[in-house]
Amino acid sequence: MMPLNYAILKYFTKHGSSSVYEVMESLKKDYKNFKSFNKNSIINALMTAEANGLIEEVNSDLDENGNLVLYYEANKESKDIINSFIKD
């Protein structure tokens, strides 16, 4: 099994615009027992990936509690970079 941060990046090579909630739901089966599998850690990983140019913020919304939800996606060039470094 690959490290959680790698799995998060690989997620964006196969899915479109997604929020932290969608990423967590998709990875929950394999990573739910990881200590760092929590909303704050995954938001941190998403923000780091964005700062490194691997994903980009494409939308924002408010959830049912009025909290800001950011949506990210990887463009084709970013997907190619991720796939060249992280193999399936």
N, CA and C atoms as an extended XYZ file, in Angstrom:
264
Properties=species:S:1:pos:R:3:atomname:S:1:resname:S:1:resid:I:1 pbc="F F F"
N         0.849       -1.171        0.000 N   MET     1
C         0.000        0.000        0.000 CA  MET     1
C         0.903        1.245        0.000 C   MET     1
N         0.540        2.200       -0.826 N   MET     2
C         1.354        3.414       -0.919 CA  MET     2
C         1.062        4.361        0.241 C   MET     2
N         1.986        5.267        0.545 N   PRO     3
C         1.745        6.252        1.600 CA  PRO     3
C         0.483        7.076        1.306 C   PRO     3
N        -0.163        7.537        2.348 N   LEU     4
C        -1.417        8.280        2.216 CA  LEU     4
C        -1.271        9.495        1.301 C   LEU     4
N        -0.204       10.272        1.450 N   ASN     5
C        -0.041       11.454        0.599 CA  ASN     5
C         0.062       11.075       -0.872 C   ASN     5
N         0.710        9.960       -1.169 N   TYR     6
C         0.778        9.482       -2.552 CA  TYR     6
C        -0.616        9.089       -3.042 C   TYR     6
N        -1.370        8.418       -2.197 N   ALA     7
C        -2.724        7.996       -2.565 CA  ALA     7
C        -3.612        9.207       -2.851 C   ALA     7
N        -3.429       10.263       -2.079 N   ILE     8
C        -4.202       11.490       -2.312 CA  ILE     8
C        -3.864       12.065       -3.683 C   ILE     8
N        -2.585       12.139       -4.012 N   LEU     9
C        -2.187       12.647       -5.324 CA  LEU     9
C        -2.710       11.754       -6.443 C   LEU     9
N        -2.576       10.445       -6.285 N   LYS    10
C        -3.060        9.512       -7.308 CA  LYS    10
C        -4.575        9.624       -7.488 C   LYS    10
N        -5.282        9.919       -6.406 N   TYR    11
C        -6.734       10.119       -6.492 CA  TYR    11
C        -7.060       11.161       -7.567 C   TYR    11
N        -6.297       12.236       -7.582 N   PHE    12
C        -6.585       13.328       -8.516 CA  PHE    12
C        -6.201       13.007       -9.956 C   PHE    12
N        -5.492       11.928      -10.185 N   THR    13
C        -5.204       11.518      -11.560 CA  THR    13
C        -6.365       10.737      -12.157 C   THR    13
N        -7.301       10.328      -11.305 N   LYS    14
C        -8.417        9.493      -11.766 CA  LYS    14
C        -9.787       10.125      -11.547 C   LYS    14
N        -9.814       11.248      -10.848 N   HIS    15
C       -11.081       11.909      -10.541 CA  HIS    15
C       -11.000       13.384      -10.908 C   HIS    15
N       -12.158       13.972      -11.125 N   GLY    16
C       -12.220       15.396      -11.429 CA  GLY    16
C       -12.214       16.227      -10.156 C   GLY    16
N       -12.851       17.353      -10.236 N   SER    17
C       -12.928       18.288       -9.119 CA  SER    17
C       -13.479       17.593       -7.877 C   SER    17
N       -12.734       17.702       -6.770 N   SER    18
C       -13.120       17.013       -5.538 CA  SER    18
C       -12.738       17.826       -4.313 C   SER    18
N       -13.514       17.628       -3.265 N   SER    19
C       -13.233       18.261       -1.973 CA  SER    19
C       -12.575       17.243       -1.042 C   SER    19
N       -12.186       17.712        0.115 N   VAL    20
C       -11.597       16.833        1.120 CA  VAL    20
C       -12.557       15.692        1.468 C   VAL    20
N       -13.854       15.972        1.474 N   TYR    21
C       -14.841       14.951        1.828 CA  TYR    21
C       -14.868       13.815        0.802 C   TYR    21
N       -14.783       14.156       -0.474 N   GLU    22
C       -14.797       13.136       -1.521 CA  GLU    22
C       -13.500       12.321       -1.517 C   GLU    22
N       -12.399       12.992       -1.281 N   VAL    23
C       -11.117       12.286       -1.193 CA  VAL    23
C       -11.159       11.298       -0.030 C   VAL    23
N       -11.630       11.755        1.114 N   MET    24
C       -11.694       10.884        2.289 CA  MET    24
C       -12.620        9.696        2.054 C   MET    24
N       -13.761        9.939        1.447 N   GLU    25
C       -14.701        8.845        1.195 CA  GLU    25
C       -14.082        7.792        0.283 C   GLU    25
N       -13.363        8.243       -0.729 N   SER    26
C       -12.745        7.322       -1.676 CA  SER    26
C       -11.617        6.505       -1.046 C   SER    26
N       -10.851        7.123       -0.155 N   LEU    27
C        -9.684        6.457        0.434 CA  LEU    27
C        -9.975        5.763        1.766 C   LEU    27
N       -11.171        5.964        2.289 N   LYS    28
C       -11.526        5.456        3.616 CA  LYS    28
C       -11.300        3.959        3.770 C   LYS    28
N       -11.664        3.187        2.778 N   LYS    29
C       -11.558        1.727        2.882 CA  LYS    29
C       -10.138        1.284        3.234 C   LYS    29
N        -9.145        1.873        2.584 N   ASP    30
C        -7.763        1.447        2.771 CA  ASP    30
C        -7.010        2.215        3.854 C   ASP    30
N        -7.421        3.439        4.152 N   TYR    31
C        -6.616        4.291        5.016 CA  TYR    31
C        -7.297        4.725        6.317 C   TYR    31
N        -8.497        4.263        6.582 N   LYS    32
C        -9.236        4.752        7.752 CA  LYS    32
C        -8.524        4.506        9.081 C   LYS    32
N        -7.640        3.522        9.139 N   ASN    33
C        -6.930        3.240       10.388 CA  ASN    33
C        -5.608        3.990       10.528 C   ASN    33
N        -5.243        4.771        9.528 N   PHE    34
C        -4.031        5.574        9.607 CA  PHE    34
C        -4.255        6.742       10.559 C   PHE    34
N        -3.282        7.020       11.389 N   LYS    35
C        -3.384        8.122       12.343 CA  LYS    35
C        -3.627        9.455       11.643 C   LYS    35
N        -3.013        9.642       10.475 N   SER    36
C        -3.149       10.907        9.757 CA  SER    36
C        -4.374       10.956        8.841 C   SER    36
N        -5.221        9.938        8.905 N   PHE    37
C        -6.439        9.957        8.094 CA  PHE    37
C        -7.524       10.713        8.848 C   PHE    37
N        -7.429       12.019        8.775 N   ASN    38
C        -8.438       12.897        9.370 CA  ASN    38
C        -8.537       14.137        8.497 C   ASN    38
N        -9.614       14.849        8.653 N   LYS    39
C        -9.903       15.993        7.791 CA  LYS    39
C        -8.775       17.012        7.781 C   LYS    39
N        -8.270       17.389        8.930 N   ASN    40
C        -7.227       18.418        8.988 CA  ASN    40
C        -5.944       17.988        8.294 C   ASN    40
N        -5.529       16.749        8.485 N   SER    41
C        -4.312       16.260        7.834 CA  SER    41
C        -4.472       16.192        6.322 C   SER    41
N        -5.642       15.796        5.871 N   ILE    42
C        -5.854       15.704        4.432 CA  ILE    42
C        -5.975       17.093        3.812 C   ILE    42
N        -6.603       18.026        4.503 N   ILE    43
C        -6.621       19.416        4.017 CA  ILE    43
C        -5.194       19.938        3.900 C   ILE    43
N        -4.375       19.638        4.878 N   ASN    44
C        -2.967       20.045        4.833 CA  ASN    44
C        -2.257       19.437        3.617 C   ASN    44
N        -2.508       18.168        3.344 N   ALA    45
C        -1.906       17.510        2.183 CA  ALA    45
C        -2.390       18.153        0.880 C   ALA    45
N        -3.673       18.497        0.819 N   LEU    46
C        -4.212       19.150       -0.379 CA  LEU    46
C        -3.587       20.526       -0.585 C   LEU    46
N        -3.447       21.277        0.495 N   MET    47
C        -2.850       22.611        0.397 CA  MET    47
C        -1.374       22.525        0.007 C   MET    47
N        -0.681       21.517        0.494 N   THR    48
C         0.723       21.313        0.125 CA  THR    48
C         0.835       20.957       -1.355 C   THR    48
N        -0.042       20.066       -1.822 N   ALA    49
C        -0.040       19.694       -3.239 CA  ALA    49
C        -0.352       20.914       -4.111 C   ALA    49
N        -1.259       21.753       -3.639 N   GLU    50
C        -1.570       22.974       -4.393 CA  GLU    50
C        -0.365       23.915       -4.416 C   GLU    50
N         0.284       24.096       -3.280 N   ALA    51
C         1.456       24.977       -3.207 CA  ALA    51
C         2.587       24.477       -4.105 C   ALA    51
N         2.654       23.168       -4.310 N   ASN    52
C         3.677       22.580       -5.167 CA  ASN    52
C         3.244       22.475       -6.625 C   ASN    52
N         2.069       22.998       -6.948 N   GLY    53
C         1.602       23.037       -8.328 CA  GLY    53
C         1.083       21.731       -8.875 C   GLY    53
N         0.767       20.771       -8.008 N   LEU    54
C         0.284       19.474       -8.480 CA  LEU    54
C        -1.228       19.406       -8.620 C   LEU    54
N        -1.934       20.208       -7.856 N   ILE    55
C        -3.383       20.359       -8.004 CA  ILE    55
C        -3.683       21.848       -7.901 C   ILE    55
N        -4.892       22.220       -8.316 N   GLU    56
C        -5.272       23.625       -8.222 CA  GLU    56
C        -6.687       23.744       -7.674 C   GLU    56
N        -6.921       24.815       -6.950 N   GLU    57
C        -8.257       25.093       -6.435 CA  GLU    57
C        -9.117       25.543       -7.600 C   GLU    57
N       -10.285       24.914       -7.754 N   VAL    58
C       -11.145       25.230       -8.889 CA  VAL    58
C       -12.514       25.746       -8.484 C   VAL    58
N       -12.880       25.578       -7.224 N   ASN    59
C       -14.205       26.011       -6.791 CA  ASN    59
C       -14.248       26.055       -5.270 C   ASN    59
N       -15.247       26.709       -4.763 N   SER    60
C       -15.475       26.726       -3.317 CA  SER    60
C       -16.973       26.783       -3.066 C   SER    60
N       -17.361       26.337       -1.886 N   ASP    61
C       -18.767       26.296       -1.515 CA  ASP    61
C       -18.847       26.277        0.006 C   ASP    61
N       -20.038       26.347        0.527 N   LEU    62
C       -20.257       26.196        1.963 CA  LEU    62
C       -20.972       24.881        2.209 C   LEU    62
N       -20.547       24.149        3.253 N   ASP    63
C       -21.252       22.908        3.588 CA  ASP    63
C       -22.494       23.233        4.404 C   ASP    63
N       -23.198       22.195        4.851 N   GLU    64
C       -24.455       22.387        5.578 CA  GLU    64
C       -24.275       23.120        6.908 C   GLU    64
N       -23.044       23.156        7.415 N   ASN    65
C       -22.761       23.860        8.666 CA  ASN    65
C       -22.190       25.260        8.430 C   ASN    65
N       -22.126       25.674        7.184 N   GLY    66
C       -21.596       26.985        6.857 CA  GLY    66
C       -20.077       27.044        6.788 C   GLY    66
N       -19.416       25.885        6.759 N   ASN    67
C       -17.955       25.840        6.652 CA  ASN    67
C       -17.533       25.886        5.188 C   ASN    67
N       -16.443       26.569        4.927 N   LEU    68
C       -15.907       26.666        3.582 CA  LEU    68
C       -15.377       25.308        3.121 C   LEU    68
N       -15.762       24.907        1.919 N   VAL    69
C       -15.282       23.665        1.308 CA  VAL    69
C       -14.612       24.045       -0.008 C   VAL    69
N       -13.335       23.676       -0.140 N   LEU    70
C       -12.586       23.963       -1.355 CA  LEU    70
C       -12.539       22.726       -2.232 C   LEU    70
N       -12.595       22.935       -3.534 N   TYR    71
C       -12.530       21.849       -4.507 CA  TYR    71
C       -11.252       22.004       -5.321 C   TYR    71
N       -10.576       20.889       -5.528 N   TYR    72
C        -9.306       20.866       -6.239 CA  TYR    72
C        -9.397       19.894       -7.400 C   TYR    72
N        -8.513       20.088       -8.379 N   GLU    73
C        -8.345       19.110       -9.446 CA  GLU    73
C        -6.938       19.222      -10.006 C   GLU    73
N        -6.535       18.185      -10.702 N   ALA    74
C        -5.228       18.164      -11.364 CA  ALA    74
C        -5.460       18.320      -12.861 C   ALA    74
N        -4.704       19.220      -13.485 N   ASN    75
C        -4.809       19.348      -14.939 CA  ASN    75
C        -3.994       18.230      -15.595 C   ASN    75
N        -4.035       18.138      -16.918 N   LYS    76
C        -3.365       17.044      -17.624 CA  LYS    76
C        -1.867       17.019      -17.331 C   LYS    76
N        -1.219       18.159      -17.369 N   GLU    77
C         0.221       18.209      -17.100 CA  GLU    77
C         0.535       17.711      -15.689 C   GLU    77
N        -0.260       18.127      -14.720 N   SER    78
C        -0.059       17.682      -13.337 CA  SER    78
C        -0.283       16.180      -13.196 C   SER    78
N        -1.304       15.668      -13.875 N   LYS    79
C        -1.560       14.225      -13.841 CA  LYS    79
C        -0.365       13.460      -14.402 C   LYS    79
N         0.188       13.973      -15.502 N   ASP    80
C         1.356       13.320      -16.105 CA  ASP    80
C         2.543       13.322      -15.144 C   ASP    80
N         2.749       14.433      -14.450 N   ILE    81
C         3.856       14.529      -13.483 CA  ILE    81
C         3.647       13.549      -12.333 C   ILE    81
N         2.446       13.552      -11.773 N   ILE    82
C         2.136       12.641      -10.662 CA  ILE    82
C         2.342       11.194      -11.097 C   ILE    82
N         1.810       10.846      -12.268 N   ASN    83
C         1.906        9.467      -12.755 CA  ASN    83
C         3.348        9.065      -13.083 C   ASN    83
N         4.187       10.026      -13.438 N   SER    84
C         5.572        9.683      -13.734 CA  SER    84
C         6.372        9.377      -12.469 C   SER    84
N         5.965        9.943      -11.349 N   PHE    85
C         6.684        9.720      -10.092 CA  PHE    85
C         6.034        8.672       -9.201 C   PHE    85
N         4.724        8.527       -9.295 N   ILE    86
C         4.002        7.576       -8.440 CA  ILE    86
C         3.312        6.562       -9.350 C   ILE    86
N         3.848        5.371       -9.391 N   LYS    87
C         3.303        4.305      -10.248 CA  LYS    87
C         2.176        3.581       -9.526 C   LYS    87
N         1.230        3.084      -10.309 N   ASP    88
C         0.110        2.295       -9.743 CA  ASP    88
C         0.614        0.966       -9.242 C   ASP    88
